[in-house]
């Protein structure tokens, strides 16, 4: 029950902060916000409680874990045993995987795979909530 109240408090704080920094408060459409919050709660319940949702999350996280493993292997290949000796941890353990994932995103953008993925998700969201296509 405490987690539920924590969720509600966090949601109220985020909505209040968004309202405070909004330039056009009169044109905020509450219906769209509520629809997307309900969709988010339903998806969270599906991904955390349904067997197929857990399977999907496990496979997607495994995919990204393997990508980070590839980044670590490439970093170890290029920089030798520096990571095993504890030298330059921030650079080797954090920045190199970020550069690798950024390069991968750039490749997906160049091959026009990422825009298609974004367009599909935007189209699905526009069909569900009636708003224009989102990016």
Buried (B, 14 or more C-beta within 10 A) or exposed (E): EEEEEEEEEEEEEEBEEEEEEEEEEEEEEEEEEEBBEEEEEEEEEBBEEEEEBEEEEEEEEEEEEEBEEEBBEBBBEEBEEBBEEEEEEEEBBEEBBEEBBEEBEEEBEEEEEBEEEBEEEBEEBEEEBEBEEBE
